[in-house]
Amino acid sequence: MIHETDLIITITVAFVVASVGGYIASCLRLPPILGFILSGVAIGPFTPGFSANSEIASQLAEIGVILLMFGVGIHFSLKDLLAVQSIALPGAVIQVFVMTSLVTFIASLWGWSLEAGILLGLAISIASTVILVHTLTEREELESPQGRIAVGWLIVEDLLTVFALVLIPVLIVDTSASTTGGDNLSVIVAVTVGKVVLLAGGMILVGARVVPWILVQTARTGSRELFMLSVLSVALGIAYISASVFDVSFALGAFLAGLVISESDLSYQAAAEALPLQDAFAVLFFVSVGMLFDWTFLIESPVMVITILLLIVVVKPVVSFLIVAAYRYPMRVGLIIGASRAQIGEFSFILASLGLSLDILPVEGYSLILSGAILSITLNPLVFKAIQPIENWLRQRPPVMKYLDTRGGSSTALIAPDGEEPMRGHAVLCGYGRVGRIISQALERRGFRHVVIEQDRHVVEELRTRGITAYYGDASNPMLLKHLNLDRARVLVIAVPDPISTRLIVEEARLLNPRLAIVVRTHSETERERLAAMGVNEAVVGEMELALEMTRFTMRRFGVGSTEIQALLQGLRVGPERATEDQEV
């Protein structure tokens, strides 16, 4: 009877402790994933008290890995990757190579095998998708140039991980065959790569037609339950076929299944239907990871833990920053990309579990990866908070700033050529995204001269071909702002989504021209008040203006006159309470 209830007990306890752990982590403003892992530690065999069935948890975690990779495939965006391929592709490859080489060397000093060192290096090199997206969204930088680069960088890392999951079992487990059978290893590798190519080709030629057709036919029934079942059947079915027929990992098959569905017009609905189950089993995956963590390792091997933590939180961000600087991107972009790499997560756990199951990675290696993940995830918010102090410190070093400014694009190109009169009475527009684009079009239609500062080099080149004065660089860079003729400008328009960059631009602009009219975009009343205190003439809260326009339409449907609507909207801009008082008067 005990064996019959092990599954129920394991799932129940895992969900209960994960709920508590995730809630505590959220209250402490930490990612819930950290709470899930620590919850697994609490019910693991290395912690006194109740111990859940680790074998059942591992099997449930395998489903979590399949659904996790399926979700990665659905959300994989080739368009996003191509948009930043010039930096994301080489940057991710170089960073992974440098970090893997460095960690492998350090592992050899600890007496580890070459295989174990490489696996540890790969696990340390890649960042967590969950943590990165959560952090960038919270900082309102997901759609910024640096956010797009960070996500593209992450996509490349994900692809490298998928490739590693396919080749690691072959390259490492079958190494003994190469020593006894001559060219056996090269043959095995060739056969494995051939199977992967055959699987991928079959998914592209056949799966891309069959899978969407199945989903369309299921969707036509109008049954949400049947559609969800079809999505899960495709994910698990292709993963099983990939493992049983083509001898590749479940993870690769699930990724390819998601990739095929992502090309269908039902991809968003498929992702939405699979998300609840994906999240549930992902939680079980993180809990199972924590169950295998021996927390006494932190006490027994502090030097190894500190070394790995420094590699993740210090060395990897520095390497990433230098790569971004070498590719002539602004300093702030490099700092944010570096901070976004200062953690490891779910793919590191998958690699660690693979290494443990294949007897490649020692038990202490698994504990080392878990220790690095737990500590780096905890410290990641502090790493992002350190961006501003580090940037200020670097700006106080003229030799460093001169190098970074040169690498980040020629700000001196803003100086008017000899004999040309500097621009006067113009508008300076910082950012050419969804907001800045509309503002620029309005200025262009009226024939008002304006200068655009944008961090996307392709956008800058496009604007220049249209005859618009545009310059590449980070508008928060004081050395760049000094060349914008702000003392002769009529207005400064800050349309960048990053609130920290906005404050930096305002501070520097006020120093250069205290009387300059400044209008900015923001996303909260708190930030609007802070910007007003800094001397901003107009801070537009995007959500507020959206609500006011919807209110205008609604009031018209009720027959309210234009004058009364305008008065109501003006009152709402002042504040809901004030608007109510004005109406009563």
C-alpha positions as CSV (number, residue, x, y, z in Angstrom):
1,M,0.0,0.0,0.0
2,I,2.9,2.3,0.7
3,H,4.3,1.9,-2.8
4,E,0.9,2.6,-4.3
5,T,0.7,6.0,-2.6
6,D,4.3,7.1,-3.2
7,L,3.4,9.0,-6.5
8,I,0.5,10.9,-4.8
9,I,2.6,11.7,-1.7
10,T,5.6,12.9,-3.8
11,I,3.5,15.2,-6.1
12,T,1.4,16.5,-3.2
13,V,4.4,17.3,-0.9
14,A,6.4,18.8,-3.8
15,F,3.6,21.2,-4.8
16,V,2.8,22.2,-1.2
17,V,6.4,23.0,-0.2
18,A,7.1,24.6,-3.6
19,S,4.1,26.9,-3.0
20,V,5.4,27.9,0.4
21,G,9.0,28.3,-0.9
22,G,7.9,30.3,-4.0
23,Y,5.7,32.6,-1.9
24,I,8.5,33.3,0.6
25,A,10.9,34.0,-2.3
26,S,8.4,36.4,-3.9
27,C,7.9,38.3,-0.6
28,L,11.7,38.7,-0.4
29,R,11.6,40.0,-4.0
30,L,13.6,37.0,-5.2
31,P,12.7,34.8,-8.2
32,P,10.2,32.0,-7.3
33,I,12.6,29.5,-8.9
34,L,14.9,29.9,-6.0
35,G,12.1,29.1,-3.6
36,F,11.3,25.9,-5.6
37,I,14.9,24.7,-5.5
38,L,15.2,25.3,-1.7
39,S,11.9,23.6,-1.2
40,G,13.4,20.5,-2.9
41,V,16.4,20.8,-0.5
42,A,14.0,20.7,2.4
43,I,12.4,17.4,1.4
44,G,15.5,15.8,0.0
45,P,17.5,12.9,1.5
46,F,20.2,15.2,2.8
47,T,17.9,17.2,5.1
48,P,16.6,15.7,8.3
49,G,12.9,15.0,8.5
50,F,10.5,13.9,5.7
51,S,12.2,12.7,2.5
52,A,10.2,12.4,-0.7
53,N,10.8,9.6,-3.2
54,S,13.6,11.0,-5.3
55,E,13.2,8.3,-8.1
56,I,9.6,9.3,-8.7
57,A,10.5,13.0,-8.5
58,S,13.2,12.4,-11.2
59,Q,10.8,10.8,-13.5
60,L,8.3,13.6,-13.1
61,A,11.2,16.0,-13.6
62,E,11.9,14.4,-17.0
63,I,8.4,15.3,-18.1
64,G,9.2,18.8,-16.9
65,V,12.3,18.9,-19.0
66,I,10.4,17.8,-22.1
67,L,7.7,20.4,-21.6
68,L,10.3,23.1,-20.8
69,M,12.2,22.4,-24.1
70,F,8.9,22.3,-25.9
71,G,8.1,25.8,-24.6
72,V,11.6,26.9,-25.7
73,G,10.9,25.7,-29.2
74,I,7.5,27.4,-29.4
75,H,8.9,30.7,-28.2
76,F,12.0,30.4,-30.4
77,S,12.1,33.5,-32.6
78,L,14.4,33.3,-35.6
79,K,13.3,36.9,-36.4
80,D,14.5,38.1,-33.0
81,L,17.8,36.3,-33.4
82,L,18.5,37.6,-36.9
83,A,17.8,41.2,-35.7
84,V,20.8,41.1,-33.4
85,Q,22.8,38.3,-35.0
86,S,25.8,40.6,-35.5
87,I,26.5,40.6,-31.8
88,A,24.4,37.9,-30.2
89,L,25.7,35.0,-32.4
90,P,29.5,35.7,-32.1
91,G,29.1,37.1,-28.6
92,A,27.4,34.0,-27.2
93,V,29.8,31.6,-28.9
94,I,32.9,33.4,-27.8
95,Q,31.6,33.8,-24.2
96,V,30.7,30.1,-24.0
97,F,34.1,29.0,-25.4
98,V,36.1,31.3,-23.1
99,M,34.2,30.4,-20.0
100,T,34.2,26.6,-20.8
101,S,37.9,26.7,-21.4
102,L,38.6,28.6,-18.2
103,V,36.4,26.4,-16.0
104,T,37.9,23.2,-17.6
105,F,41.4,24.4,-16.7
106,I,40.3,25.2,-13.1
107,A,38.6,21.8,-12.8
108,S,41.8,20.1,-13.9
109,L,43.6,21.7,-11.0
110,W,41.0,20.1,-8.7
111,G,41.9,16.7,-10.3
112,W,38.7,16.4,-12.4
113,S,38.6,14.6,-15.7
114,L,38.5,16.6,-18.9
115,E,34.9,15.5,-19.6
116,A,33.7,16.6,-16.2
117,G,35.5,20.0,-16.6
118,I,33.9,20.6,-20.0
119,L,30.4,19.7,-18.7
120,L,30.9,22.0,-15.7
121,G,32.1,24.8,-18.0
122,L,29.1,24.5,-20.2
123,A,26.8,24.6,-17.2
124,I,28.5,27.7,-15.9
125,S,28.5,29.4,-19.3
126,I,24.7,29.6,-19.9
127,A,22.2,31.8,-18.2
128,S,18.6,31.1,-17.1
129,T,15.8,32.1,-19.5
130,V,13.3,32.4,-16.7
131,I,15.5,34.7,-14.6
132,L,16.6,36.9,-17.5
133,V,13.2,37.5,-18.9
134,H,11.8,38.2,-15.4
135,T,14.5,40.7,-14.6
136,L,14.4,42.6,-17.9
137,T,10.6,42.8,-17.7
138,E,10.7,44.1,-14.2
139,R,13.3,46.8,-15.3
140,E,11.2,47.6,-18.3
141,E,14.1,46.8,-20.6
142,L,12.9,43.7,-22.4
143,E,12.0,45.7,-25.6
144,S,15.1,48.0,-25.4
145,P,18.1,47.5,-27.7
146,Q,20.1,45.9,-24.8
147,G,17.1,43.7,-23.9
148,R,16.8,42.4,-27.5
149,I,20.5,41.7,-27.6
150,A,20.3,39.9,-24.3
151,V,17.4,37.7,-25.5
152,G,19.1,37.0,-28.8
153,W,22.3,36.1,-26.9
154,L,20.2,33.7,-24.8
155,I,18.6,32.1,-27.9
156,V,22.1,31.2,-29.2
157,E,23.0,29.8,-25.8
158,D,19.9,27.7,-25.8
159,L,20.8,26.3,-29.3
160,L,24.3,25.5,-28.1
161,T,22.8,23.7,-25.1
162,V,20.5,21.6,-27.3
163,F,23.5,20.7,-29.5
164,A,25.5,19.7,-26.4
165,L,22.6,17.5,-25.1
166,V,22.8,15.6,-28.3
167,L,26.5,15.2,-28.6
168,I,27.6,14.8,-25.0
169,P,26.4,11.2,-24.6
170,V,28.1,10.2,-27.8
171,L,31.4,12.1,-27.4
172,I,31.9,11.2,-23.8
173,V,30.2,7.8,-23.1
174,D,31.5,6.2,-26.3
175,T,35.1,7.5,-25.9
176,S,36.1,4.0,-24.8
177,A,35.0,2.7,-28.1
178,S,37.5,5.0,-29.9
179,T,40.4,3.6,-27.9
180,T,39.6,0.0,-28.8
181,G,38.0,0.3,-32.1
182,G,40.1,2.8,-34.0
183,D,37.8,5.1,-35.8
184,N,34.7,3.9,-34.0
185,L,34.2,7.2,-32.3
186,S,34.2,9.2,-35.5
187,V,31.8,6.8,-37.0
188,I,29.4,6.9,-34.0
189,V,29.5,10.8,-34.1
190,A,28.8,10.8,-37.8
191,V,25.9,8.4,-37.3
192,T,24.5,10.5,-34.5
193,V,24.8,13.7,-36.4
194,G,23.1,11.9,-39.4
195,K,20.2,10.8,-37.2
196,V,19.8,14.4,-35.9
197,V,19.8,15.8,-39.4
198,L,17.3,13.1,-40.5
199,L,15.1,13.9,-37.6
200,A,15.3,17.6,-38.2
201,G,14.7,17.1,-41.9
202,G,11.7,14.9,-41.2
203,M,10.2,17.5,-38.9
204,I,10.7,20.3,-41.4
205,L,9.4,18.4,-44.4
206,V,6.7,16.2,-42.8
207,G,6.1,17.5,-39.3
208,A,5.7,21.1,-40.4
209,R,2.7,20.0,-42.5
210,V,1.2,17.2,-40.4
211,V,1.4,18.8,-36.9
212,P,-0.3,22.1,-37.9
213,W,-2.9,20.1,-39.8
214,I,-3.6,18.0,-36.7
215,L,-4.0,21.1,-34.5
216,V,-6.2,22.8,-37.0
217,Q,-8.5,19.8,-37.3
218,T,-8.6,19.5,-33.5
219,A,-9.3,23.3,-33.1
220,R,-12.3,23.0,-35.5
221,T,-14.0,20.7,-33.0
222,G,-14.3,23.6,-30.6
223,S,-13.1,21.5,-27.7
224,R,-10.5,23.2,-25.6
225,E,-9.7,20.0,-23.7
226,L,-9.2,18.1,-27.0
227,F,-6.9,20.8,-28.3
228,M,-4.8,20.8,-25.2
229,L,-4.5,17.0,-25.3
230,S,-3.4,17.2,-28.9
231,V,-0.7,19.8,-28.1
232,L,0.6,17.6,-25.2
233,S,0.4,14.5,-27.4
234,V,2.5,16.1,-30.1
235,A,5.1,17.3,-27.5
236,L,5.5,14.0,-25.7
237,G,5.0,11.8,-28.8
238,I,7.7,13.5,-30.8
239,A,10.0,13.4,-27.8
240,Y,9.4,9.7,-27.4
241,I,9.9,8.9,-31.1
242,S,13.1,11.0,-31.1
243,A,14.5,8.9,-28.2
244,S,13.3,5.5,-29.3
245,V,13.8,5.7,-33.1
246,F,16.6,8.2,-33.5
247,D,18.5,7.6,-30.3
248,V,18.6,11.3,-29.4
249,S,17.5,13.0,-26.2
250,F,13.8,13.6,-25.2
251,A,14.8,17.3,-24.9
252,L,15.8,17.6,-28.6
253,G,12.6,16.0,-29.8
254,A,10.5,18.3,-27.6
255,F,12.4,21.3,-28.9
256,L,11.9,20.3,-32.5
257,A,8.2,19.7,-31.8
258,G,7.8,23.2,-30.3
259,L,9.8,24.6,-33.3
260,V,7.4,23.1,-35.8
261,I,4.3,24.4,-33.9
262,S,5.9,27.9,-33.6
263,E,5.5,28.2,-37.4
264,S,1.8,27.6,-37.2
265,D,-0.8,30.3,-36.7
266,L,-2.0,28.3,-33.7
267,S,1.3,28.6,-31.9
268,Y,0.1,31.2,-29.4
269,Q,-2.9,29.2,-28.5
270,A,-0.9,26.0,-28.3
271,A,1.6,27.7,-26.0
272,A,-1.2,29.1,-23.8
273,E,-2.9,25.6,-23.5
274,A,0.4,23.9,-22.6
275,L,1.6,26.6,-20.2
276,P,-0.3,25.5,-17.1
277,L,0.9,21.9,-17.3
278,Q,4.4,23.1,-18.4
279,D,4.6,25.4,-15.4
280,A,3.4,22.6,-13.0
281,F,6.0,20.0,-14.2
282,A,8.7,22.7,-14.4
283,V,8.1,23.3,-10.7
284,L,8.5,19.5,-10.1
285,F,11.7,19.7,-12.1
286,F,13.2,22.5,-9.9
287,V,12.1,20.7,-6.7
288,S,13.7,17.4,-7.9
289,V,16.9,19.4,-8.6
290,G,16.9,20.7,-5.1
291,M,16.3,17.2,-3.7
292,L,19.6,16.0,-5.1
293,F,21.5,18.9,-3.6
294,D,23.7,18.1,-0.6
295,W,23.7,21.4,1.3
296,T,26.6,20.3,3.5
297,F,28.7,20.7,0.4
298,L,28.6,24.5,1.1
299,I,30.3,23.9,4.4
300,E,32.7,21.2,3.3
301,S,34.0,22.9,0.1
302,P,33.8,26.7,0.6
303,V,36.8,27.4,-1.7
304,M,35.3,25.6,-4.6
305,V,31.9,27.2,-4.1
306,I,33.4,30.7,-3.9
307,T,35.5,30.1,-7.0
308,I,32.5,29.0,-9.1
309,L,30.4,31.9,-7.7
310,L,33.1,34.4,-8.7
311,L,33.3,32.8,-12.2
312,I,29.5,33.3,-12.6
313,V,29.0,36.7,-11.0
314,V,32.2,38.4,-11.9
315,V,34.3,36.7,-14.6
316,K,31.4,35.8,-17.0
317,P,29.9,39.4,-16.9
318,V,33.3,40.9,-17.5
319,V,33.9,38.6,-20.4
320,S,30.5,39.5,-21.9
321,F,31.1,43.2,-21.3
322,L,34.5,43.1,-23.1
323,I,32.9,41.2,-26.0
324,V,30.1,43.8,-26.4
325,A,32.7,46.7,-26.2
326,A,34.9,45.0,-28.8
327,Y,31.9,45.0,-31.2
328,R,31.5,48.7,-30.8
329,Y,28.4,48.9,-28.7
330,P,27.7,51.5,-26.0
331,M,29.0,51.0,-22.5
332,R,25.6,50.7,-20.9
333,V,24.6,48.0,-23.3
334,G,27.7,46.0,-22.3
335,L,27.0,46.5,-18.6
336,I,23.4,45.2,-18.9
337,I,24.4,42.3,-21.1
338,G,27.1,41.4,-18.6
339,A,24.7,41.6,-15.6
340,S,22.2,39.4,-17.5
341,R,24.8,36.7,-17.7
342,A,25.6,36.7,-14.0
343,Q,23.4,33.7,-13.1
344,I,22.8,30.2,-14.2
345,G,19.5,28.2,-14.2
346,E,17.4,25.6,-15.8
347,F,19.6,24.5,-18.7
348,S,22.6,24.2,-16.3
349,F,20.4,21.9,-14.2
350,I,19.6,19.8,-17.2
351,L,23.3,19.5,-18.1
352,A,24.1,18.6,-14.5
353,S,21.5,15.9,-14.4
354,L,22.7,14.5,-17.7
355,G,26.3,14.4,-16.4
356,L,25.2,12.7,-13.2
357,S,23.2,10.1,-15.0
358,L,26.1,9.3,-17.3
359,D,28.6,9.2,-14.5
360,I,30.5,12.0,-16.2
361,L,30.1,14.6,-13.4
362,P,31.0,13.7,-9.8
363,V,28.4,14.2,-7.1
364,E,30.4,17.2,-5.9
365,G,30.2,18.7,-9.4
366,Y,26.4,18.5,-9.3
367,S,26.3,20.1,-5.8
368,L,28.8,22.8,-7.1
369,I,26.4,23.7,-10.0
370,L,23.5,23.8,-7.7
371,S,25.4,26.0,-5.2
372,G,26.4,28.4,-8.0
373,A,22.8,28.6,-9.2
374,I,21.3,29.2,-5.8
375,L,23.8,31.9,-4.9
376,S,24.0,33.6,-8.3
377,I,20.2,33.8,-8.6
378,T,20.0,35.3,-5.1
379,L,22.7,37.9,-6.0
380,N,21.5,38.7,-9.5
381,P,19.3,41.6,-8.4
382,L,22.3,43.2,-6.6
383,V,24.4,42.8,-9.7
384,F,21.8,44.8,-11.7
385,K,21.7,47.4,-9.0
386,A,25.5,47.7,-9.3
387,I,25.3,48.8,-12.9
388,Q,24.8,52.5,-12.1
389,P,27.6,52.8,-9.6
390,I,29.9,50.9,-12.0
391,E,28.9,53.2,-14.8
392,N,29.6,56.3,-12.7
393,W,32.9,54.9,-11.7
394,L,33.9,54.2,-15.3
395,R,32.9,57.7,-16.4
396,Q,35.3,59.2,-13.8
397,R,38.2,57.4,-15.6
398,P,38.9,59.5,-18.7
399,P,41.3,56.9,-20.3
400,V,38.7,54.1,-20.0
401,M,35.8,56.3,-21.2
402,K,37.9,57.5,-24.2
403,Y,38.4,53.9,-25.2
404,L,34.8,52.9,-24.6
405,D,33.4,56.0,-26.3
406,T,35.6,55.2,-29.4
407,R,34.5,51.6,-29.4
408,G,30.9,52.5,-28.9
409,G,30.6,54.6,-32.0
410,S,31.9,58.0,-33.0
411,S,30.2,60.6,-31.0
412,T,32.4,63.2,-32.5
413,A,30.5,62.7,-35.7
414,L,27.9,65.0,-34.3
415,I,30.1,68.0,-34.6
416,A,29.1,70.0,-37.7
417,P,31.6,69.9,-40.6
418,D,33.8,72.8,-41.2
419,G,31.9,75.8,-42.6
420,E,28.5,74.4,-41.6
421,E,26.5,76.3,-39.1
422,P,25.6,74.3,-35.9
423,M,22.0,73.3,-35.7
424,R,19.7,75.7,-33.8
425,G,16.1,75.6,-32.6
426,H,15.9,71.9,-33.2
427,A,14.5,68.9,-31.4
428,V,16.7,66.2,-29.9
429,L,15.0,62.8,-29.9
430,C,16.5,60.1,-27.8
431,G,15.2,56.7,-28.9
432,Y,13.6,55.6,-32.2
433,G,11.3,52.7,-31.0
434,R,7.6,52.6,-31.2
435,V,7.2,55.9,-29.5
436,G,10.1,57.8,-30.9
437,R,9.2,56.7,-34.5
438,I,5.8,58.4,-34.3
439,I,7.3,61.6,-32.9
440,S,10.0,61.7,-35.6
441,Q,7.3,61.2,-38.3
442,A,5.3,64.2,-36.9
443,L,8.4,66.4,-36.9
444,E,9.3,65.3,-40.4
445,R,5.9,66.1,-41.8
446,R,6.0,69.6,-40.4
447,G,9.5,70.2,-41.6
448,F,11.0,70.7,-38.1
449,R,14.7,69.9,-37.8
450,H,15.5,67.2,-35.3
451,V,18.3,64.9,-34.3
452,V,17.7,61.2,-33.5
453,I,20.0,59.3,-31.1
454,E,19.5,55.5,-31.4
455,Q,21.4,52.4,-30.2
456,D,20.4,50.3,-33.2
457,R,22.9,50.9,-35.9
458,H,20.6,49.6,-38.7
459,V,18.0,52.1,-37.7
460,V,20.5,54.9,-37.8
461,E,21.7,54.0,-41.2
462,E,18.1,53.8,-42.5
463,L,17.3,57.3,-41.1
464,R,20.4,58.7,-42.7
465,T,19.3,57.4,-46.1
466,R,16.0,59.3,-45.6
467,G,17.9,62.5,-44.9
468,I,17.2,62.6,-41.2
469,T,20.1,63.5,-38.9
470,A,20.7,60.4,-36.8
471,Y,23.6,59.2,-34.7
472,Y,24.5,55.9,-33.1
473,G,25.2,55.7,-29.4
474,D,23.9,55.7,-25.9
475,A,22.1,59.0,-25.2
476,S,22.9,58.8,-21.5
477,N,26.6,59.1,-22.3
478,P,27.6,62.7,-21.2
479,M,30.4,62.8,-23.8
480,L,27.8,62.1,-26.5
481,L,25.3,64.7,-25.2
482,K,27.8,67.5,-25.2
483,H,27.9,67.3,-29.0
484,L,24.1,67.6,-29.5
485,N,24.0,71.4,-29.3
486,L,21.5,71.2,-26.4
487,D,22.3,74.8,-25.5
488,R,20.7,75.8,-28.9
489,A,18.0,73.1,-29.0
490,R,14.3,74.0,-28.6
491,V,13.2,70.7,-26.9
492,L,14.6,67.4,-25.7
493,V,12.3,64.4,-26.3
494,I,13.3,61.3,-24.3
495,A,11.5,58.3,-25.7
496,V,13.7,55.5,-24.3
497,P,11.9,52.9,-22.2
498,D,14.6,52.5,-19.6
499,P,13.9,54.8,-16.5
500,I,17.5,54.8,-15.4
501,S,18.8,56.0,-18.7
502,T,16.0,58.6,-18.8
503,R,17.2,60.0,-15.4
504,L,20.8,60.1,-16.6
505,I,19.9,62.0,-19.8
506,V,17.8,64.5,-17.8
507,E,20.6,65.1,-15.3
508,E,23.2,65.8,-18.0
509,A,20.8,67.8,-20.1
510,R,19.9,70.1,-17.2
511,L,23.7,70.7,-16.6
512,L,24.2,71.6,-20.3
513,N,21.0,73.8,-20.6
514,P,19.0,74.6,-17.5
515,R,16.2,76.2,-19.6
516,L,15.8,73.4,-22.1
517,A,12.2,72.1,-22.4
518,I,12.2,68.3,-21.7
519,V,9.4,65.8,-22.3
520,V,9.9,62.1,-21.4
521,R,7.9,58.9,-21.4
522,T,7.4,56.9,-18.2
523,H,5.3,54.1,-16.9
524,S,4.3,55.0,-13.3
525,E,3.1,58.0,-11.3
526,T,6.0,57.5,-8.9
527,E,8.5,57.9,-11.6
528,R,6.6,60.8,-13.1
529,E,6.9,62.7,-9.8
530,R,10.6,61.9,-9.5
531,L,11.2,63.2,-13.0
532,A,9.2,66.3,-12.3
533,A,11.4,67.0,-9.3
534,M,14.4,66.7,-11.6
535,G,13.1,69.5,-13.8
536,V,11.3,67.7,-16.5
537,N,8.6,69.9,-18.1
538,E,6.3,67.0,-19.1
539,A,6.4,63.4,-18.1
540,V,3.8,61.3,-20.0
541,V,2.6,58.1,-18.3
542,G,1.9,55.8,-21.2
543,E,-0.8,53.7,-19.5
544,M,-2.6,56.9,-18.3
545,E,-2.9,58.3,-21.9
546,L,-4.1,55.0,-23.1
547,A,-6.8,55.0,-20.4
548,L,-7.8,58.6,-21.2
549,E,-8.3,57.8,-24.9
550,M,-10.4,54.8,-24.1
551,T,-12.4,57.0,-21.7
552,R,-12.9,59.6,-24.4
553,F,-14.4,56.9,-26.7
554,T,-16.6,55.5,-23.9
555,M,-18.0,58.9,-22.9
556,R,-18.9,59.7,-26.5
557,R,-20.9,56.5,-26.7
558,F,-22.9,57.8,-23.7
559,G,-23.6,61.1,-25.5
560,V,-21.2,63.3,-23.4
561,G,-20.2,66.4,-25.2
562,S,-16.6,67.2,-26.3
563,T,-16.2,70.1,-23.9
564,E,-17.3,68.1,-20.9
565,I,-15.1,65.1,-22.0
566,Q,-12.1,67.4,-22.3
567,A,-12.7,68.8,-18.8
568,L,-13.1,65.3,-17.4
569,L,-9.9,64.1,-19.0
570,Q,-8.0,67.1,-17.8
571,G,-9.2,66.4,-14.3
572,L,-8.2,62.8,-14.5
573,R,-4.7,63.9,-15.5
574,V,-4.5,65.9,-12.3
575,G,-5.8,62.9,-10.3
576,P,-9.0,60.9,-9.9
577,E,-9.9,62.5,-6.5
578,R,-9.4,66.0,-7.9
579,A,-11.5,65.2,-11.0
580,T,-14.4,64.1,-8.8
581,E,-14.2,67.3,-6.7
582,D,-14.2,69.5,-9.8
583,Q,-17.3,67.7,-11.1
584,E,-19.2,68.1,-7.8
585,V,-18.4,71.9,-7.8
